[in-house]
Amino acid sequence: MTDIRLYNTKTRRKQLFTPIDPDNVRMYVCGPTVYDRAHLGNARPVIVFDVLYRLLRHVYGPDHVTYVRNFTDVDDKINARAAETGRSIGDITAETTQWFLDDMAAVGAMEPDHMPRATQYIPQMVDMIADLIAKGNAYEAEGHVLFAVDSYADYGKLSGRTVEDMIAGARVEVAPYKRNPMDFVLWKPSTDDQPGWDSPWGRGRPGWHIECSAMAYELLGETFDIHGGGIDLAFPHHENEIAQSCCAHPQGGFANFWMHNEMLQVEGKKMSKSLGNFFTVRDLLDQGVPGEVIRFVMLSTHYRKPMDWTEKKAREAARTLNKWRAVVSELDETAEVSRAVMEAVADDLNTAGAISVLHQLAADKEYDALKASAQFLGLLTEELGGWQNAGGVLLDALTERLTDARAVAMQTKDFAEVDRLKAALVEAGVAVQMSKEGVVLAAGPEVDLTKLEALV
């Protein structure tokens, strides 16, 4: 059996992964708050933990892995969107949940085994909160219920900070009913125009952190193998999850491994609307960037390093995938995954190393192993192949032709040929992107290969 080694945020080191029960390897990953389209940064943890899910299924068997990723469908951002648009909260969350599923499928992510919605587990959250009050770990104050951070001695161990440091360095909500500035909300009152549920503390709704603890316990038990999410969730969300879960179930350890992916940048800068470099997954897809290209670029950087999305990387990824698809299109799928690829992924999800192996397999013309290994990573699959069809070589040649024509036009200031080629490509069903980084062509699902052949 392949040894898997994973970096554990809790212990600050890479460890040999040994599941609690090899017949039921359990993983929980924090999912989205569904009020809008998923931005590109939201896709990174989905893709990262999708690869881990594939690895666990490969090693332990598809029937022996349970993957849970939640949807937060009760949140003040959702309430604000409802008030802003006049639409019902139910309509908004139903629509945006499906958007998320569609967009993540477009980047090759498998659906988890369970995708619980917070609103489906309100009674379980109420029960957990009541138990925390009974144990002395939480208290009621002015219609709120708050977790008493002082009651959990290990608070701060995941993030490696003392409570004093966290108070000094964090923007903490100051409220007169808090006993300690770090105490966090488990339950809060709802106004008549806000979603709410009956509870021993009055009509209200849960705080953000309690939902993951309640759902993880119900679906995975008091101790499970892996908890994942973006590094931005390590504090306070995951720190608070640990505190309330370990106090509610003191005989359990909650999660044995904690894994966090680093953040995403765009062209070397933090993605933000103010910089004009903020875009959703759907924005890219609609601009003609294939989901497979997005996945390839994401996997080309180790998950614990910041990932920089650039147009150059997208262009190079499209060219590489076009070439690979052209040489594996007629192969069967009976080959084994390359041992070197498997070892790279099993070594703390070293997907960048695995892709380097794929390049070598292509160079050595080991196309059977290339296809099997790429598909293990969620690449070169039939589901993601519609953008490329059989025109990989054609697109590669046309990319070079348009690049050369553009270079000449920059010198002569005559862009007639560039415009002609671009118009012909669009007519043939190809999305054309041109920027200072270069030219990217992506074939749509109805690309006309005959028209492309006429342009070469």
C-alpha positions, 0 to 999 in steps of 0.5 A: 500500500502507498504510504501517504505523508501529509503536513499537519498544521496542528503539529507543524510537520509532515506526518505519516497518515494512518487512518483511524479506520482504513475501511472508512477514511473520513475527511471534512472540508469547509465549503462556501457561503452561498450568496454569489458566484465562487471566485477563483480563490474559492476554487483552490481548496476545492481542487486541492482536496479533490486531489486528496479525495482521489488519492484516498480513494485510490489507496483505500478504495472508493467505498472506504472514503467519506468526504464531507463538504458543507454549504453555509446557507444561513449567514448575514451576507445572504440576508443582505443579498436578499434585502438588496435584491428583494428575492427570498433567501431560499431562492438565492441559496438554491441558485447559488448552490447550483452555480457552485456545483456547476462551476466546480464540476467545470474544473473537474472536481468530483462531488463529495459523498455528503454536502450538508446545508447548515439549515438542515442541521439546526436542531443538532446545533441547538443540542450541541449549544445546550450541552456546552452550556450544561458543561460550563463552556458556554453562557447565555447573555442578552439573547445570545449564547457565547462560547467561553474561551477561558474554559478551553485550555488548549485554545490557540494551539492550532494557530500557535497564538496565545489568547493575549496575542489574538486579542491584540492582533485581531479585530474582535467584536466588542460587546457588553455581554461578553465576559472575554473579548475572545468569546465567540457567538454560538447563537444570536437573536433574529429580528422578524425579517431575518431567518430564525428558529426556535430555541431555549434562548429565543428565536434566533440563528446559529453563529458561523462556527457551530455549524461545522462542528455539528455537521462533522459530528453527525456525519463523521463522528467525534473523531475523524481523520482530516479537516481541511480548508483555506489558510484564512480559516485556521483562525478563528474558524478552525480554532473555534471549531476545535474548542467547541467540538472538544468541549462538547465531546471530550472523549474525542479529538475532533480531527487528527490532521489539519490541512490548509491551502495557501491563498491565491494571487492574480498577476502577483497581486492580491485579488481584489475588486479595487485592483480590478483583478477580481474574477469568478470561475464563471467569468473565466469560463465565459471568457473561453478559459477551459475548466481543465486549464484552470485546474492545471494551473492550480495544480502546478503550484504546491497547495501550501505555497501562494498560487499566482494566476497569470495569463501566461500560465493559462496560455502555457497550460492550454498548449500543454493540454492540447498537445497531450490530448492529441497524443492520448485521444485514441488510447485505451485506459488500462494503463497503471498510474505512474509510480512517480506520479503516485509517489509525488501526490502521496508526498503531501500532495506534491501536484507540481512534482506530479505534473513535472512527471507528466511532462517527462512521460510525454517527452518519453512518449509513454502515452499510456502512462501519461493518460492514466496518470493525468486522469488520476489528477483529474486531467485529460478526462472525458468530462473536461475534454469538450473544449479541446475536441480533436483540434489540439494540434490545429489550435497549437499551430494557429496559436503560433500563426496568430502570435507571429501575425500579431508580432508583424502587425506591431511593427507595421501597424497594419492589423488587417491580418490579425483581425482576419485571423481572429474573426475566422477563429471566432467564426470556427467556434474558438475563443480568442484571448490576446494580451501583452502576455500573448495569445490563448485559443480555446475551442468551444464545444461546437468548434468546426474542425474543418474551418480550423484546418482551412486556416492552417 
